[in-house]
Amino acid sequence: MKKSLWEILIPVRSNEGKPFSDKYYNNVFYALLIDVAKGYTKLAPVDGAWETDGQLYKEKMIPVRVLCTKKEIEGIAAFVVIHYNQLAVMYYKVSNECYIKEDK
């Protein structure tokens, strides 16, 4: 299967406003990305907002880039919804072309 570069937005805080610890990310989410995609790139947190059913949600999110298949990113997104207790998670394709130059 062809791999693409994807970006997924993960929350900085729980729905109750409690920040997730680095340990919480490292031991579970980032470990999953290493297992599934063999790596990831975490970007600086960004502010975002979205509305559903008349309710406005504002939150900080961490964009994380990962090289994987569409099926793999769908599984990662499903994990994020459950693990971080989210109503929804946004992910999108950044590029169909991604190259890795190794020193070999």
C-alpha positions as CSV (number, residue, x, y, z in Angstrom):
1,M,0.0,0.0,0.0
2,K,1.1,3.5,-0.8
3,K,2.1,5.7,2.1
4,S,1.3,9.4,2.3
5,L,2.3,12.1,4.8
6,W,-0.7,12.8,7.1
7,E,-1.3,15.3,9.9
8,I,-3.5,14.7,12.8
9,L,-4.6,17.1,15.5
10,I,-4.4,15.8,19.1
11,P,-5.7,17.7,22.1
12,V,-3.5,19.3,24.7
13,R,-6.2,19.1,27.5
14,S,-9.0,16.8,28.5
15,N,-12.6,17.8,28.0
16,E,-12.5,18.8,31.7
17,G,-9.5,21.2,31.0
18,K,-6.8,19.0,32.6
19,P,-3.5,19.0,30.6
20,F,-2.4,15.7,29.3
21,S,1.1,14.9,30.7
22,D,4.1,14.2,28.5
23,K,4.2,10.7,29.9
24,Y,0.6,10.2,28.8
25,Y,1.5,11.1,25.2
26,N,4.9,9.3,25.2
27,N,3.9,6.0,26.8
28,V,0.8,5.5,24.7
29,F,0.1,7.8,21.7
30,Y,3.7,8.4,20.4
31,A,4.5,4.7,21.2
32,L,1.6,3.8,18.9
33,L,3.0,6.0,16.1
34,I,6.4,4.4,16.4
35,D,4.8,1.0,16.3
36,V,2.5,1.7,13.3
37,A,4.5,4.2,11.2
38,K,8.1,3.9,12.7
39,G,8.2,7.6,13.4
40,Y,6.4,10.9,13.7
41,T,7.0,14.7,13.7
42,K,5.3,16.7,16.5
43,L,4.8,20.4,15.7
44,A,4.2,23.3,18.2
45,P,0.7,23.5,19.7
46,V,-1.9,25.6,17.8
47,D,-5.2,27.3,18.8
48,G,-8.3,26.1,17.2
49,A,-12.1,26.3,17.5
50,W,-15.0,24.3,16.0
51,E,-18.8,24.3,16.4
52,T,-21.3,21.5,16.5
53,D,-25.0,21.6,17.4
54,G,-24.7,25.3,18.4
55,Q,-21.9,24.5,20.9
56,L,-18.5,26.3,20.4
57,Y,-15.4,24.4,21.4
58,K,-12.0,26.2,21.7
59,E,-8.9,24.2,22.4
60,K,-5.2,23.9,21.9
61,M,-4.1,21.1,19.7
62,I,-0.8,19.5,18.7
63,P,-0.3,18.8,15.0
64,V,1.5,15.5,14.5
65,R,2.8,14.4,11.1
66,V,3.1,10.7,10.3
67,L,4.0,8.8,7.1
68,C,1.5,5.9,6.8
69,T,-1.2,4.4,4.7
70,K,-4.8,5.7,4.7
71,K,-5.9,2.6,6.6
72,E,-3.2,3.2,9.3
73,I,-4.2,6.9,9.8
74,E,-7.8,5.9,10.1
75,G,-6.8,3.5,12.9
76,I,-4.7,6.2,14.5
77,A,-7.7,8.6,14.4
78,A,-10.0,6.0,15.9
79,F,-7.5,5.5,18.7
80,V,-7.3,9.3,19.3
81,V,-11.1,9.6,19.6
82,I,-11.2,6.8,22.2
83,H,-7.9,7.5,24.1
84,Y,-8.5,11.2,24.4
85,N,-12.3,11.0,24.8
86,Q,-12.9,13.3,21.8
87,L,-16.2,14.0,20.0
88,A,-14.2,14.2,16.7
89,V,-10.6,14.3,15.5
90,M,-9.3,16.0,12.4
91,Y,-6.7,14.5,10.1
92,Y,-5.7,15.3,6.6
93,K,-3.3,14.3,3.9
94,V,-0.3,16.7,3.7
95,S,1.4,15.1,0.7
96,N,1.3,12.1,-1.6
97,E,5.0,12.4,-2.2
98,C,7.4,12.0,0.7
99,Y,11.0,11.0,0.5
100,I,13.5,9.8,3.0
101,K,17.2,9.9,2.1
102,E,19.2,7.5,4.2
103,D,23.0,7.5,4.7
104,K,23.7,4.1,3.1
